Amino acid sequence: MTLESLFEAHVAAGFDPAAFQDLSLKEYGLAMRGARARIRAEQEARAWLAWHVEALRRCPSLPSFRSFLGGRSGPEAAQPATEMQAMFDTVATAWARSPAARG
């Protein structure tokens, strides 16, 4: 791949063109994998929507909105404080690394 084709893919993925020159190859690869995952998730969401629109069109009567959403009756269980603290610690450790170590 040429530098021009990498830049073109970076912009096509929706990233800021000005940010391209500051990325290491590792950061570029991670950003592009993230963009691919985002595009895949968006496509799956569109497919889910299309399937349900057609399925509901074929129903003789619509189900209640609450049952269609899965019948959840209350708020989801709160995440334990220990799990939340572990996630915060992991992010804080990752952010504390020096830029030279990202490379």
C-alpha positions in Angstrom: 0.0 0.0 0.0 1.2 3.5 -0.7 1.0 6.4 1.7 -1.6 8.0 -0.5 -3.9 4.9 -0.4 -3.5 4.7 3.4 -4.5 8.4 3.6 -7.5 7.8 1.3 -8.7 4.9 3.4 -8.3 7.0 6.6 -10.5 9.8 5.2 -13.0 7.4 3.7 -13.4 5.8 7.2 -14.5 9.2 8.4 -11.4 10.3 10.3 -10.0 13.9 10.3 -7.5 14.3 7.4 -5.3 16.5 9.6 -4.9 13.8 12.2 -3.4 11.3 9.7 0.2 12.6 9.8 0.4 12.2 13.6 -0.6 8.6 13.7 1.9 5.7 14.1 1.2 2.6 12.0 -0.1 0.8 15.1 -2.5 3.6 15.9 -3.6 3.7 12.2 -4.3 0.0 12.3 -6.2 0.2 15.5 -8.3 3.1 14.2 -9.1 1.3 11.0 -10.1 -1.8 12.9 -12.4 0.3 15.0 -13.9 1.9 12.0 -14.5 -1.6 10.5 -16.2 -2.7 13.7 -18.4 0.4 13.7 -19.4 -0.1 10.1 -20.2 -3.8 10.8 -22.3 -2.8 13.8 -24.2 -0.2 11.8 -24.9 -2.7 9.0 -26.1 -5.3 11.5 -28.4 -2.6 13.1 -29.8 -1.8 9.6 -30.4 -5.5 8.9 -32.1 -6.0 12.3 -34.3 -3.0 11.6 -35.2 -4.3 8.1 -36.0 -7.8 9.4 -38.2 -6.5 12.1 -40.0 -4.0 9.9 -40.9 -6.9 7.5 -41.8 -9.3 10.3 -44.1 -6.7 11.9 -45.7 -6.0 8.6 -46.6 -9.7 8.3 -48.2 -9.8 11.8 -52.0 -9.8 11.9 -51.7 -7.5 15.0 -48.9 -5.6 16.5 -47.5 -6.8 19.9 -47.4 -4.3 22.7 -44.4 -2.1 22.6 -43.2 -3.4 26.0 -43.3 -7.0 24.9 -41.7 -6.1 21.6 -38.7 -4.7 23.5 -38.3 -7.9 25.4 -40.6 -7.5 28.3 -38.2 -5.8 30.6 -40.2 -4.6 33.5 -37.7 -2.5 35.5 -34.3 -0.9 35.3 -31.3 -3.2 34.7 -29.3 -4.3 37.7 -26.6 -1.8 38.8 -23.1 -2.7 38.0 -21.1 -3.6 41.2 -18.7 -0.9 42.4 -15.8 -3.3 42.3 -16.3 -3.9 38.5 -16.6 -0.2 37.8 -13.5 0.5 39.8 -11.5 -2.2 37.9 -12.6 -0.7 34.5 -11.6 2.8 35.6 -8.2 1.5 36.9 -7.6 -0.2 33.5 -8.4 2.9 31.5 -6.3 5.1 33.8 -3.4 2.8 33.4 -3.7 2.8 29.6 -3.9 6.6 29.6 -0.9 7.0 31.8 1.4 5.4 29.3 3.8 7.7 27.5 3.3 8.4 23.8 6.6 6.8 23.0 5.3 3.5 24.4 2.3 3.5 22.0 4.5 3.2 18.9 
